[in-house]
Amino acid sequence: MLDRQKWILIITLLIIGVWHIALGQLFIDDAYIFFRYARHFAEGDGLVYNSGEQIMGFTSPLYVLWLGFWHALGIDLNIIALATGVLCNMAIVAAIYSIVFLATDNFWGGVFAMTLFAFSPKGALPALMGMETALFLALILAAIFFFNENKVLFGAIFSGLVALTRPEGVAFLGLVLFWLVIHGFSNNKITYYWRAISLALIPIVCWSVFAIKYYDGLLPMSMLAKAITYPRYESPFHNSLLLVRYATMPFEWVPEMPVLSWDNVMLGGLVVIGIVYWMAEFLSKPFSIYIVWIIGIGGGYAFVNRYLFPWYFAPFYLGAVIFLVLGILAAIKWILKICQSLEFFRVKNAIKYIYLTVGIVCVGGLAFITVMTAFTMRTSIRLREEAYRAVGLWLNETCPDAIVASPEIGALGLAFKGEILDLSGLVSPSVMDYYRDPNYQFVFPHRIPPRLWVDFQPDVVVSFDRFLTKIVDDAWFKQQYSLILRCSENHPYYGALEVFVSRLSEHCRIEK
C-alpha cells in the first residue's frame, strides 16, 4: 500500500493537473505557426508553411512532428497542444520535488517547491500557450532523471530529443556529450559510454541531414529574421538585469523594465545560497549539467542583448525556484541550529509555524496572480488571435486565391488556407533584404519597411493599425489599397485589426 507521503504527492499532482486545465488554453500567435506546419505535415504537404515553399520557419522540429503525428490520427491540434503542456508541466513539478527532496531529504520542502512553480504565473502559463516550452523542460529533466538513476542510455536518448526541441537544446546536448566522455574514461566504460554518445547524436544528425536536403540549411529562418529585425538594446546590461529580475520575482509575469528592487536582491540572495549549497554537496550529480547550461545560455542572451520572448525565460525560472527553495531550507536549518544552541525552543517551534504560514500565503497569492494574469491574457487573445482567425475564415470565402500579407501569421495562417506573405520574415526570407537596409529603423512592436509594399504589392493586407503607422498615410498606399474591414473592438496595445485590399487585385470577390 502507498504510504501517506506518496498519497499527498499523488493528490498534489492531480490538483496541479486540474489547476492547469481550469486555467484553460492561452495559445499565443506563434503557437499557430507550429499548428500550420503540423497540419500540412499531417495532410501530406510536407513540413511547409505555404504549400510548395520549403522554408524552415520554426525552431522546434520535434514539437512540429509531435503535433503532426497526433493530428494525422485525427486529434485536434488544440487538444494535442493543451494536453502536451499540462502533462509535461505535471512531469516538471514531479521532477522539481525529486530534486529538492534529493538535496534536502525534506518532504514538505519538495512539496513547497513543486507548488511554488505550478501555481506561479511563470510556471503555469508557459505550458498553456501552445508552445514547446513545457515539452522542452520536461525532456531536459527526464534526461537528468535517467542519468541520476544511472540509466545512461535512456538519458542519452532524451538528451538527443532535447536538441530537437529548442535551439538552446543543442548547447545542453553538447554539455551532456562532454559529461559522457568524462564519465566514460573515469569509469573505464568507454565502449558503453560511446554507445550512449551515439544514441544522443542520432536525432540531431538525422534531422541535420534532412534539413540540409529539404531546406538547404540548418538555421531556422525564424531565428535569422528575429536577429535581423530586432536591434540591440542601448544599455549593455539590459538582458542581464531582465534575466535576474525574471528569475528572482515569482509574483510577476513578464518584466518590461530591466530594473532590480530590494525583493529581487533578497530572493536572488537566497537563490545564490541554494546554488552554493548544491555545488558544495552535489556537484557530481547530473543536475549540475543544468546549472552550467542555464549559466551559459544566460550569458549568451546577455551578450546578444536583443528582445527576448517570454518562453525564452522558462529554464531560468525553473532553476530559480529549485535553488530558491534550497536557499530557504538552508537558511531555516541554520536559524534552527542557532535557536537550538541558544536553547530558544519556543522560538524554534514558532519559526516552523511562521514558515509554514508564509509558504501557504505565498502559494495562495501566486495562484491569485496567475488567475488574474490568465484573465488578462485571455482578453488579449480574444482581441488579437481570435480576430485574426475570424478574418482568415472570412478571406477563405472572399479571397481564397489572394496573396495575403501580414506581420503576424499565426492565427491568421491557421484559419486562411491560401498563400501568406510574412511581413516579419519568419517564413518569407525574400522580405529580409528590406530589414537589412541601413535606412530602416525598427520601432516596437514592428514597423514594416515602406519599400516592401511597393515591390511586393500583395492582394490583401491584414494588420493592426499600430504596425501600419505612417504607411496608411502614404500617397501610394492610399492610391493602391482600400480599407475594406476594421474590427470594432480595439486591442489595448495594438489598436484595431484592419483589412486592406489592392484595387488592382483580381483575386477578391468583394467591392473595393
N, C-alpha and C positions, 0 to 999 in steps of 0.2 A: 504493500500500500504506500501511497505517496505521503511523505511527512508534511507537517504544517507549512514549512517554508516553501516547498515546491508548490503546494496549493496556492499560496499567496502569490507566487511568481506567475502561475498559470492564469489566475484571476486577473492580476495586474495586466498581463499581456492581452487578455481578452478585452478588458476595459479600454486599453490603448487602441486596439483594433476598432472597437465600436466608436471611440472618440474620433478617429480619423474618418470613418465612414460618415459620421454625423456632420463633420465639417464639410464634407462633400467635395466634388471636383472643383478645382480652381485653375483650370487649364489656361495658360498664357498663350500668346500668339505664336511664339517659337515652337511650342509643342505641336501645333498643327502642321508645321513643315515636316516634322517626323512622320505625322499621320499620312500626309500626301505621298511621301516616298514609300511608306509601308503599303498604302493602298495600291499604288502602281505595281509594287513588287508582288503583292498577293494576286493581282489581276493578270500577271504575266507580262507587264510592260517593261519590267526591269527596275533597277534601282535608280529611277529618274524622277525629277520634279515635273518637267514638261516632257511629254512623250517625244522620244527621238533625240533629246538633248542629254548627253551623258556627262553631267556635271555633279560633282560631289558637294552638295550644299548642306551637309550635316556633319556633325562631329562625333557621332556615336553609331558606328556600324552595327554593333551588337544590338543596340536598342531598336534600330530600324528593322533588323532581321527578326528580332523577337516579336515586335508588333506585327510585322508582315506574316510571320508564320501562323500566329493565332488568328489573324484576320482571314487568312486563306481557309481556315477551318470554319469560318462563318461567324466569328465572335466580333462584336462591335469594338472599334478602336478605343472608344471612350471607356468601355468596361475593362479592356485589357490594360490600359494605362493606369486607371484608378486602382485596379486590383494589384498591379505590379508595385505601385507606390506604397499602398497600405501594407502589403505583405513584406516588402523589403524593409519598411520602417519598423515593423514588428521584429524582424530579424536583427535590425540595427540596435534597437533598445535591449534586446536579449543579450547581444554581444557586449553592449556597454555594461550591463550588470555583471557579466562574466569577468570582464577586465578589472572592474573595481573590486569585485569580490576576490579575484586572484591576488590583487595587490594588498588588500587590507584584511581579508577574512572577515569582513563586516557585511552581514546580510542586508541590514537596513541602509547601509551606505550605498550598496549596489542598487537597491530599490529606489533610493532617492535620486541617484544618477540617471536611471532609466526614465523615471517620471519627469525629472527636470528637463531632459531632452524632448520627450514625447509631447509634453504639454506646452512647450515654449513655441512661439511663432517660428523661430529659426529651425526648430527641429521638426515640427509637424507640417508646415505649409509647403516646403520644397517638395515633399513627397506627393502632394496633391496638385501640382502644377503641370502634370503631364510630361515632365521632362525625365531625363535619365538619371537624375541626381541620386535618388534613393537606391536604384539598382547599382550604381557606381560604388556607393559607400558600402552596400551590403556585400558586394563581391570582394572588396578590399578586406572587410572584416572576416569574411569566410576564408580567404586565403590565410590571414593571420591565425585564425582559429585552427586550421588544419596544420599549419606549421607548429603551433604551440602544442598540438596533440601528437606531434612527430609523424604526422601523415603527410610526408613531404610531397609525394606525387600529386595528391589532391590539391595541396596548397599551390603547387606549381601550375596546375591546370587553371585554377581560379585566378592566379596572377596574370596568366596569359589573357583571360577574358577581361580583366581589368583594363588592359592596354587597348582593348577594342571598344571600351565604353566611354572613355573621355581621353582627349589628347594628353592630359596630365597623367593618365594611367601608364603611359609609356615610361615616364620617369620612375613610377612605382615599380614597374617590371624591371627596369634597369637595376634598381636597388636590390630587388629580390634575387636577380641573377648574380649580383656581386655577393650577396649573403650565401647563396647556394654554393658558389665556388669556394668561399672561405670555409664553410662547414664541410664541404666535400674533402678538402685537403686535411682539415684539422681532425676529422673523424675517420680518416683512411677509408672512405667510401666513395672514391672518385667516380667509379662506374655508376653507382646508384644515383649520385647527385647530378652526373651528366645526363642521365636519363630524365631526371626532373627538369633540368635546364631545357632539354629538347622538347618536353611536353609544354613548358611555359612559352616556348618560341613558336610552336606550331600555329596557334591562332593568328598572331601578328604577321608571321611570314606568309601564311595563306592569303590573308587579307591584302597584304602589300603586293603580292603577285597579281591578285585580281584587280586592285585599284590601279596599278600601273597599266595593265592591259585595257581595263574598261574605262578609266577616267584619265589616262595619260599622266598620272601623278599621284602622290601620296597626300599632299596637303589639301585639306578641305577648303573649298572656295569661301565658305562662310568665315573661316579664320582669317584668310587673306583680306577679305572685304572689310572686316572689323579693324584689322591692323592698319589698313589704308585710310579708312573713313574717320576713325576716332583719333584725335590728336593727343599728344602727351600733355599732361597737366603742367601748369606753370610751376607749381610747388613740387620739388623733387621728393618730398615726403608725403604726398597726398595719399597714395595707395598704402604706404606703410602704416600711417595713422588710421586709415579707414579699416584695414585688416585688424589692427589691435582693437579698435572700437567695436567692430562686429563681433570679435571673438570674446570680448570681455563684458558684453552687455546683453544678458538673456532677455531682458524686458523690452527690447527694441527689435523691430522687424529689420528694415534695411536702412542703415545710416546714410544720410545725404551729405553731411559735412564731416570732414576729417578732423574733428576736434575731440580731445580727450577731457574727461572731467574726473572728479575725485573718485566716483564709483568705478570708473574704468581702471584707475590706478589701484584701488583696493582689491577688486576682483582679479585684476591682472597679476597682482602680487601673490594671491592665493593660487592662481594658475601656475606661476613660476615655482612656487613651493611644491606643487604637485608634480611638475616636471622633474625638479631636482630630486624629489623623493623617489620617483620611478627610476631615474637614471642611476641613482645610488644603489637601489635594491634590486632592480630588474633589468639592468642594461642588456643582458644577454637574451632577454625574451624577444620573440618576434615582433611584438608591438612597437619596439624601438625603431623598426623599419618605418613605421607610420610617422613617428616623431621626426625622423630625419627627412622623410618625404615632404611633410607639410612645411617644415622649415625651408626646404629647397624651393618648393613652388611658391611659397610666400615671398621668398627673396626674388624669384622670377617676376612675380606680379609687381613687386615694389620697383624693380629695375625697369620693367616695361612702362609702368606708370600711366596706363591708359584706362579708359572706362571699363569697369568690371560689372558683369551681370550678376544678379543675386545668387544664382546657383553656383557661381564660382567660389563663393564663400563657404559653402556647406562643409567641406572637410575640416576647415579651421574651427568651426563651431563644435563639431563632433569631438575633436581633440580637446577643445577648451572645456567642455562640460566634464569630460573624464578627469582632466587634471585639476579643474576647479573643485570637484568633489574630493579628489585625493588630497588637495591642499587643505580643504576644510577639515577633513577627517584627521589629517596630521596635526593641524592646529588644535583641534579638540583634544587629541591624545596628549599633546604637550601641556595644555591647560589642566587637564585632569591629573596628570602626573604632578604638576606643581601643587594643585589643591591637596592631593594625597600626601605629598611630602610635608605640607603645612598643616595637615590634619583638618582641612576645611571640608569635612564630609558633607555637610549640608549644602555648601556652595557647589560641591561636586555633583550632587543629585539635582540641584537647581539648574545647573548648566545643561544637563542632559535634557530636561524638560524644555528649557529655553530653545535649544537647537531643534528639538522635535517640533515645537510650535512654529519656529521660523521656517522650517522645512515645509510644513503644511501650508503656511501662509504664502510662501514663495510659489509653490506648485499651483495653488489656487489662483494667485494673482497672474501667473503666466497663462493659465487656462483662459482667464477672462480677457487678457490682452490678445490671445490667439483668436478667440471668437470675434472680437471687435475688428481685428485685422482682416480676418476672413470675410467679414461682412463688407468692409471697405473694398477688398479685392473683388468680391462678387459684384458689387455695384459697378466697379470699373470694367469688369468683364462684360457685363450687360450692355454698357455704353460703348464698348470697343469691339471685342471679339464677336459678340452676337450681332452687332451692327454690320460688321464685315461679312458675317455669314449670311445675313439677310440680303445684303447687296449681291453677294456671289450667287445665291439662288435666283435672284431677280435677273441677273445677267445671263444665266443659263437659258432663260426664256426669251430674253430680248436681244442678246448679242452673243450667241453661242460660238460663233466663228471669229469673234473680235480678239485682238491682242490687247489685253487689259494690263495697264501699268499701275504699280502701287509700291510705296516704300515699305509696306508691311504685308507679307504674303502668306501668313499662316492660316487664319480662319477663312480669309477670302479665298485662298488657294484650295482649301479643302472643299469649300462649297462650289466654287466655279470650276468646271471641268475642262475649260479651254486653256489656251496658252497665256502665260503670265510673264510680263517683263518686270523683273525685280529691280526697282529703282535704288535699292540699297546694295545690290550686287551679290547677295548671298548665293543666288542660283543663276545670276546673269552676269558672267565675267566681262561681257562687252561694255558694260557701263562704267567699269572701274577706271578707265583712262580719264574720265571726266573728273573723278575724285583726285587723281594724281596731278591735275592741273595746278600749277603754283598759285594761280589767282583764286582758286577755290578756297573758301573759308568755312569751316564747319560751324554750325550753330545748332545747339541742342534744342529739341530732340533729334532733328535731322533736317538739313537743308539740301534740297536737290539742285545740282548744278544746272543753270538755265540752258546751257548749250545742249544738254541731253535731250530736252524736249524737241528742239528744232531738228536734230539729227534723226531721232527715232520716230517721232510723230505717232505714238500709239493710238489705237482706235478709241480706247476708253482710259480715263484716269480716275482712280479711286484713292482718296486720301483724306485724312483730317486736315482741316484748314491751316493748322499750325505748321504742317510740313510744306504747305504751299505759299508761305509768306512771301510777298513781293512778286511771285511768279504770276499769280492770278491778275495782278495789275499790269502785267507786261502787255504791250500793244499786240505783239504777235500772238500771244496765248489767247487774248480776248478774241482776236480775229479767227483763230483756228478752232477754239473749243467753246462749247455751250454747256452751261451748268444745267444738268437735267434733274438731279436729285440732291437734296440736302436733308439729312436726318434732323428731326425736330428736337431731339434731346442732345445737349452738349456734354461732351466729356469734360470733367473739371480741369483737365490739364491739356488735352489735345484739341479741344474745340469740337466742331461739328464735322461729321463724315460727309464728304461731298463726292458727287459723281459727275465728271465732265466727259462729253462725247465729242469727238472730232467731227467738224462739219463736212469733212471730206471722206469720212468712213462709209464704206458700202456694206458693213457687216452688222449694223444695228437696226433693228426693226422698231425704232422709236422716232418720234418727231423731234427734230433738233432745233 
